[in-house]
Amino acid sequence: MLKVNICGVNLKNPVIAASGTFGFGREYSDYFDVSKLGAICTKGLTLYEKSGNEGTRLYETSGGLINSIGLQNPGIDNFIANELPFMSGLNTVIVANLGGGSIEEYLEGLDRLNNTSVDFIELNISCPNVKAGGMAFGIKSSIAYEIVKQVKKASHKPIIVKLSPNAEGIVDMAVRCCDAGADALSLVNTFKAMAIDVYKKRPIFNNIFAGLSGPAIRPIALRMVYEVSEAVNIPVIGIGGIMSWKDAIEFIMAGADAIQVGSANFIKPDISLDIIKGIEDFLNKEGIKSITEIKGIARRS
């Protein structure tokens, strides 16, 4: 009933733990049986270890969370040696989220992940392009096209391209990534945001701007998933403020093949189990035999 197939990989259900909110699965395994998840996305991985941003990294705001983590991670080699063996024993699909500051870094990181047990590469094109003055790869579709094309050519794994809502045009970006060979798309990443400390009279974050996630972005993310899934013919994974089974069903009805749960993990570590059960209960009550029956149904009504 809940099984989905994305690029030839079978997921036991459409609920995936989002990158940056679930560590490497180890962090949540004491709270619940993480093998019940459809998949787990790793923290964003870079070629070399990153300590992340200084100063405030998380700030709660009305209806959401603003983060400026800075891709803190142990580096790909450390991940392969020390985290992947544990993840491989979790009996769920593994998605390696890959970031980089240049095309060369992406390709070298990919080369190291190619011969591992990860099932997918989720290409994080929201990373700042150091050769373009720090502008993210995912802002201009022409730049995104080039990196996706090169990564896809070199990859042994299906490539999921994670789209930024800050792109100049989310639908054009999706179509160009599809043209470049993306096997699937995930959207959306966080929205560019900021907060100000009125007492210190300065921005909360050292980098001034940071990424907004949580329920505040859900209606906009839902709209973007709806538009993108109409424009492409590859699998789409919906992300953005999903807090309940009903939210998840909305994204699937908008055209998503699966969904990712992010900020909600910080509120209730096992919330994905509630979402999985809620989806199953809904399908049973509605007499729906498979989750795939309602994929994109809102576009046909």
Backbone torsions as a table, in degrees:
resi	resn	phi	psi	omega
1	MET	NA	-42.5	-175.0
2	LEU	-99.2	-6.9	-175.9
3	LYS	-65.4	140.1	174.2
4	VAL	-132.7	154.4	178.1
5	ASN	-121.3	122.6	179.3
6	ILE	-122.1	113.8	178.4
7	CYS	56.2	37.7	177.9
8	GLY	84.7	-1.3	178.6
9	VAL	-102.7	126.8	-179.2
10	ASN	-87.1	128.8	174.1
11	LEU	-110.5	137.1	-177.9
12	LYS	-68.1	-20.6	174.3
13	ASN	-160.5	168.4	-173.8
14	PRO	-87.5	13.0	-175.1
15	VAL	-100.5	120.5	-175.0
16	ILE	-121.7	136.4	174.1
17	ALA	-76.4	125.8	-173.4
18	ALA	-76.8	150.1	178.9
19	SER	-58.8	139.6	175.7
20	GLY	85.5	-5.5	-178.2
21	THR	-121.7	-1.2	-172.3
22	PHE	-135.8	10.0	-178.5
23	GLY	56.3	-127.1	176.1
24	PHE	-119.6	24.9	179.5
25	GLY	89.0	-34.3	-179.6
26	ARG	-58.4	-39.2	-174.4
27	GLU	-64.9	-24.0	-177.1
28	TYR	-106.8	-8.7	-172.7
29	SER	-67.5	-18.6	175.5
30	ASP	-79.1	-15.4	-176.5
31	TYR	-94.8	-34.2	179.2
32	PHE	-162.4	170.4	-178.9
33	ASP	-78.6	97.0	-174.7
34	VAL	-70.8	-11.3	177.5
35	SER	-67.6	-13.3	179.0
36	LYS	-78.2	-9.2	178.3
37	LEU	-76.8	153.0	175.3
38	GLY	-66.5	-37.2	179.3
39	ALA	-166.5	164.4	174.6
40	ILE	-127.8	128.7	172.5
41	CYS	-92.9	132.1	177.9
42	THR	-69.2	165.8	165.3
43	LYS	-55.6	155.7	176.7
44	GLY	-59.8	124.2	-177.4
45	LEU	-103.8	138.4	174.7
46	THR	-122.9	164.3	-175.7
47	LEU	-54.5	-44.2	179.9
48	TYR	-118.4	159.9	179.4
49	GLU	-57.7	140.6	176.5
50	LYS	-127.1	135.6	179.9
51	SER	-86.1	-12.4	177.6
52	GLY	87.3	-176.0	-176.4
53	ASN	-79.0	153.0	175.2
54	GLU	-89.2	164.5	178.4
55	GLY	81.6	-161.3	179.5
56	THR	-62.0	135.7	-178.9
57	ARG	-115.4	-28.4	179.8
58	LEU	-130.1	137.7	179.6
59	TYR	-143.8	121.4	-179.2
60	GLU	-80.8	136.4	178.4
61	THR	-133.6	170.0	-178.2
62	SER	-59.2	118.4	177.5
63	GLY	74.1	14.9	-179.6
64	GLY	-175.8	-172.5	-178.0
65	LEU	-135.6	133.1	176.5
66	ILE	-107.6	129.2	-178.0
67	ASN	-126.4	147.7	174.6
68	SER	-138.6	62.3	-175.8
69	ILE	-72.9	-39.1	179.3
70	GLY	81.7	29.9	177.1
71	LEU	55.8	39.5	173.5
72	GLN	-57.9	126.3	179.8
73	ASN	-164.3	162.4	-175.0
74	PRO	-79.9	-4.8	-174.9
75	GLY	91.5	153.6	-172.8
76	ILE	-64.0	-43.6	-178.4
77	ASP	-62.7	-42.3	178.3
78	ASN	-64.2	-40.7	177.3
79	PHE	-59.4	-47.6	-178.1
80	ILE	-62.6	-39.8	-176.2
81	ALA	-78.4	-37.7	-168.4
82	ASN	-116.2	-21.0	-177.7
83	GLU	-109.1	-40.2	-176.1
84	LEU	-61.8	-38.5	177.7
85	PRO	-57.7	-39.6	177.6
86	PHE	-67.4	-45.4	-179.0
87	MET	-61.7	-36.9	-178.2
88	SER	-64.1	-21.1	179.0
89	GLY	-91.8	4.7	-175.8
90	LEU	-85.8	-6.6	178.0
91	ASN	58.5	44.5	172.9
92	THR	-147.9	165.8	-177.9
93	VAL	-70.9	140.1	-178.5
94	ILE	-111.5	127.2	176.9
95	VAL	-115.2	117.8	179.0
96	ALA	-92.4	115.7	178.7
97	ASN	-84.0	119.6	-172.9
98	LEU	-113.1	125.1	176.3
99	GLY	-120.5	173.9	179.0
100	GLY	-178.9	161.7	179.8
101	GLY	-99.8	-2.1	177.9
102	SER	-157.1	162.6	177.7
103	ILE	-60.4	-37.4	180.0
104	GLU	-61.5	-39.6	179.2
105	GLU	-67.0	-41.8	176.7
106	TYR	-58.6	-46.9	-175.5
107	LEU	-67.3	-38.4	178.7
108	GLU	-69.8	-39.7	176.4
109	GLY	-63.4	-42.0	178.2
110	LEU	-61.1	-42.2	-178.8
111	ASP	-58.2	-36.6	-179.2
112	ARG	-76.0	-26.5	-179.9
113	LEU	-88.1	-17.9	-173.5
114	ASN	-56.8	-38.2	-174.7
115	ASN	-101.9	24.5	178.1
116	THR	-103.2	-178.5	-177.7
117	SER	-86.7	3.2	179.4
118	VAL	-64.1	146.7	-176.2
119	ASP	-89.8	-34.0	-178.4
120	PHE	-136.1	156.4	165.0
121	ILE	-109.4	122.3	172.7
122	GLU	-99.6	111.6	-174.0
123	LEU	-83.9	112.7	-179.0
124	ASN	-87.9	96.4	-178.0
125	ILE	-93.7	14.9	172.1
126	SER	-86.3	-0.5	179.7
127	CYS	-68.4	145.1	177.9
128	PRO	-70.1	131.2	179.2
129	ASN	-84.7	104.8	-174.8
130	VAL	-63.5	-23.4	-180.0
131	LYS	-86.5	-2.7	178.9
132	ALA	-123.7	34.5	175.5
133	GLY	71.1	20.7	177.2
134	GLY	92.6	-3.1	177.3
135	MET	-67.9	135.1	-177.2
136	ALA	-63.3	146.3	177.0
137	PHE	-59.5	-30.5	-173.9
138	GLY	-87.3	12.8	179.7
139	ILE	-87.5	-48.6	-179.4
140	LYS	-102.1	128.7	-175.1
141	SER	-65.3	-30.0	-179.8
142	SER	-66.4	-38.1	178.8
143	ILE	-72.0	-42.8	178.6
144	ALA	-60.6	-40.7	179.8
145	TYR	-56.3	-45.3	-176.1
146	GLU	-65.9	-43.8	-177.7
147	ILE	-70.8	-39.3	178.6
148	VAL	-64.1	-41.7	-179.6
149	LYS	-60.4	-45.5	-178.2
150	GLN	-70.1	-41.0	179.8
151	VAL	-65.9	-44.1	-179.8
152	LYS	-61.2	-40.8	-179.4
153	LYS	-61.3	-33.7	-175.3
154	ALA	-95.3	-8.0	-171.7
155	SER	-86.1	141.9	171.2
156	HIS	-96.4	-5.0	-176.2
157	LYS	-115.9	155.5	172.1
158	PRO	-61.3	140.1	-177.5
159	ILE	-105.0	119.2	171.4
160	ILE	-101.2	121.6	178.9
161	VAL	-95.7	122.1	-179.4
162	LYS	-90.0	115.5	-173.0
163	LEU	-89.9	142.2	175.9
164	SER	-90.4	135.3	176.6
165	PRO	-71.0	-9.1	179.9
166	ASN	-86.9	4.1	177.9
167	ALA	-60.8	153.2	179.8
168	GLU	-60.2	-31.5	176.2
169	GLY	-155.5	110.3	-171.9
170	ILE	-65.2	-37.2	-179.5
171	VAL	-71.1	-44.7	177.4
172	ASP	-61.0	-41.0	178.1
173	MET	-60.2	-44.4	-179.8
174	ALA	-62.8	-45.0	-178.7
175	VAL	-64.6	-41.5	-179.8
176	ARG	-66.7	-39.1	177.4
177	CYS	-65.8	-37.7	176.3
178	CYS	-63.1	-45.3	178.5
179	ASP	-61.4	-31.6	-178.2
180	ALA	-78.6	-8.3	176.1
181	GLY	113.9	6.8	178.0
182	ALA	-55.4	136.7	178.5
183	ASP	-84.4	-27.3	179.6
184	ALA	-159.1	166.8	178.3
185	LEU	-127.4	144.9	169.7
186	SER	-124.0	136.9	-178.6
187	LEU	-160.1	143.3	11.1
188	VAL	-117.8	159.3	169.6
189	ASN	-77.9	-173.1	-175.3
190	THR	-71.7	155.0	177.5
191	PHE	-88.9	140.2	177.8
192	LYS	-63.6	126.7	-174.4
193	ALA	-148.8	178.3	175.4
194	MET	-157.0	168.9	175.1
195	ALA	-145.9	151.7	-178.3
196	ILE	-124.9	134.8	173.4
197	ASP	-84.3	108.4	-174.0
198	VAL	-70.0	-21.3	179.7
199	TYR	-84.4	-39.7	176.4
200	LYS	-84.6	-11.8	176.2
201	LYS	59.4	41.6	177.8
202	ARG	-154.2	163.2	179.3
203	PRO	-59.1	147.6	178.8
204	ILE	-64.5	-41.1	-173.7
205	PHE	-98.0	142.7	178.3
206	ASN	-59.2	-35.9	179.6
207	ASN	-86.2	7.5	-179.9
208	ILE	68.8	-57.9	-178.5
209	PHE	-100.2	151.4	-178.7
210	ALA	-149.1	-171.6	-174.0
211	GLY	-109.3	125.9	179.5
212	LEU	-93.0	129.5	174.0
213	SER	-131.5	-179.8	177.9
214	GLY	103.5	179.8	-172.9
215	PRO	-58.7	-22.7	179.7
216	ALA	-61.6	-29.4	-176.3
217	ILE	-92.8	-7.3	-170.4
218	ARG	-57.0	-48.7	-178.4
219	PRO	-61.3	-33.4	179.0
220	ILE	-74.2	-42.3	177.5
221	ALA	-61.9	-39.8	179.1
222	LEU	-61.7	-43.8	177.9
223	ARG	-61.1	-41.5	-179.6
224	MET	-66.8	-40.4	176.8
225	VAL	-62.4	-41.7	178.1
226	TYR	-59.1	-49.0	-177.8
227	GLU	-65.9	-44.1	-177.6
228	VAL	-67.9	-42.8	-177.8
229	SER	-66.0	-23.3	173.9
230	GLU	-74.9	-26.8	-170.7
231	ALA	-94.8	-15.9	-177.0
232	VAL	-124.7	163.5	-179.9
233	ASN	-119.6	29.1	175.1
234	ILE	-117.7	162.3	-178.5
235	PRO	-59.3	144.8	179.1
236	VAL	-123.6	133.0	177.3
237	ILE	-112.0	121.5	-175.4
238	GLY	-88.2	134.9	-180.0
239	ILE	-138.0	144.4	172.1
240	GLY	138.4	90.5	172.9
241	GLY	71.3	23.4	-179.8
242	ILE	-75.6	118.0	-175.0
243	MET	-119.4	-9.6	-174.5
244	SER	-152.6	170.0	177.6
245	TRP	-62.3	-34.2	-179.3
246	LYS	-66.2	-41.4	175.9
247	ASP	-59.3	-44.2	-179.5
248	ALA	-61.7	-43.3	179.5
249	ILE	-62.6	-38.2	177.5
250	GLU	-57.7	-46.4	-178.7
251	PHE	-64.4	-39.7	179.3
252	ILE	-67.1	-41.5	177.5
253	MET	-66.4	-25.1	177.2
254	ALA	-78.3	-13.2	177.4
255	GLY	129.4	-1.1	-179.0
256	ALA	-76.4	140.1	175.2
257	ASP	-80.9	-29.2	179.6
258	ALA	-154.1	173.6	-179.9
259	ILE	-135.7	158.8	174.1
260	GLN	-117.4	140.2	178.2
261	VAL	-107.7	124.5	-176.2
262	GLY	-118.0	-90.6	-174.6
263	SER	-56.2	-31.6	-179.1
264	ALA	-59.5	-25.7	178.5
265	ASN	-61.2	-28.0	-178.9
266	PHE	-77.9	-21.5	-180.0
267	ILE	-86.0	-43.7	179.7
268	LYS	-142.7	104.1	-172.5
269	PRO	-52.9	-33.4	-178.7
270	ASP	-102.4	26.1	-176.1
271	ILE	-63.0	-26.7	179.0
272	SER	-63.0	-32.4	177.1
273	LEU	-66.1	-38.2	176.4
274	ASP	-62.5	-40.9	-178.7
275	ILE	-67.1	-43.5	178.7
276	ILE	-60.6	-47.4	-179.6
277	LYS	-64.4	-40.3	-180.0
278	GLY	-63.2	-40.6	177.4
279	ILE	-62.8	-45.6	-179.1
280	GLU	-62.9	-43.0	178.8
281	ASP	-62.8	-40.8	179.5
282	PHE	-62.4	-46.4	-179.9
283	LEU	-61.4	-42.3	179.1
284	ASN	-62.7	-45.9	-178.3
285	LYS	-65.8	-32.4	-178.6
286	GLU	-89.4	-2.6	-179.9
287	GLY	69.9	31.1	-179.2
288	ILE	-98.6	124.6	-172.8
289	LYS	-81.5	-26.2	-177.4
290	SER	-146.6	143.2	178.3
291	ILE	-58.6	-28.8	-178.4
292	THR	-67.4	-19.9	-179.6
293	GLU	-66.2	-26.6	-176.7
294	ILE	-104.0	0.4	178.5
295	LYS	-60.6	122.2	176.3
296	GLY	71.1	11.5	-174.9
297	ILE	-64.6	-27.4	178.4
298	ALA	-67.9	-20.9	179.0
299	ARG	-80.7	-17.3	-176.1
300	ARG	-101.3	-5.4	-176.2
301	SER	-88.4	NA	NA
